[in-house]
Amino acid sequence: MVGSRRHLPISLRLTLWYALLLAVTVVAFGGFLYAETLNRAIAEGAALLQAEATQIAAQVDVRNGRLFPPQDLGDLPPDAYFALYGPGGRRLALHGPAWAVPVAAEEVARRPVRYSVQGQDWMAIRLPLEEDGRPIGSLVVFRSLESAEESAQRLLWLMALALPVLLVFSGAGGYWLSRRALAPIDRVIRTARAIREGDLSQRIGLPHASDELGRLVATLDEMLDRLEESFTRQRQFTSNASHELRTPVAVVRAQAEAALAEREPQAWRSALQVIRRESERMSVMLAQMLELVRGDARHREGAQEPIDLNALVEGTAASFQPLADEAGVRLSAETPPEPVILHGDQSALTQALVNLVQNALDFTPRGGQVRISTRVDRERGVAELSVADTGVGIPEEDRPHIFERFYRGHNRRQADVEASPTRPAGGAGLGLSIVQQAVEILGGSVEVETAVGRGTTFTLRLPLQEPPREASPRLPRGGRRATRPS
């Protein structure tokens, strides 16, 4: 039985529950209305009986200790009956059916009382009769309650007849309303089945809905947006990675085959230099892709640790100083006298700074300058970390895409063309993507100012946050030493 109910549609189950609740409500209300109507009719009958008894008693003739029944009942209703009793309870007169008379006048109270005779309900009242203050008899007035009960029973029958009709119409209306209210659920099911078949572009799209179902549908659509974006990025990442890795692998294979075909040592040396350059390029690319994957994991983990920003800047500058000297570029670091402490993922921020400095050195000609600086804006609650160079600048057509993964602008492509067999080629276009990802992990923002031929400045704005109580803000002045990408 339970299993069969589970197979019923929700709309039908709601309709059945609604009909059952309505039936119980109508029956309970009908019972209450029946009892209230009957009690009210009995109360009105008691008041009427009281008035009739007073009227009949006034017409009883009392002469010399004897009682004479009224001769003219006047405008008394035909269902008003009475019995006149003399001394000793002897009945002197009767108006009405003898079988309906109470057994003894003494059993009837001075206020209306109910009694049953032959399955019928009656009501009676007794009034004592006196002469000069001396009791000489009593008057019992009685009447049937059949008319009062008939009114209540007629109401009960009407409700019993109306109940099936009411249930049919209300059930049909409830079923229609439940079907209409649950229609979005069918759209959700159809969309979910389409998504299961691999089409992430499907949306439920419930217009003009601000109720619970509308908010649920909007939440599901937002979730589908995020899923589609995630799958698209994953597919794009895989496609780009495959494309970028295919070229150096092909070069390595071609150089190896050429070296095997040659017999001159100089040709072998040249081929090995090219193979080493391409292997280093693949190593850099794999390290950057691994860093992006780690960044995605950091998004989920939300690591919090104290970061001494001044120490990080000074350590990074010291790490890159030999490379800057070799390139003939002046590298400097400027930090404020007071310590600047952030809280977040230090590994992510370190990698972002390393990538920015590496890019600045790559695109700054000999005799140029690269400057790393930090500044604190207490009013805005941020720390600014800037890497400025006097290099070639970023062309205008490349600026909207510099943070896209695997995007290599004009400068990077030109650097690859000019790369010698003994100098590693440039990266795979992932360095600035890692910078943007790191800034997002730290809850900050990144801004670029550039001019072709005059240089580029990247500014990271990172929130200053109060340190967690369990964390210690004290760090050695040297902090974590930066590591250049290999």
Order of alpha helices (4+ residues) and beta strands (2+ residues): alpha-alpha-beta-beta-beta-beta-beta-beta-beta-alpha-alpha-alpha-alpha-beta-alpha-beta-beta-alpha-beta-beta-alpha-alpha-beta-beta
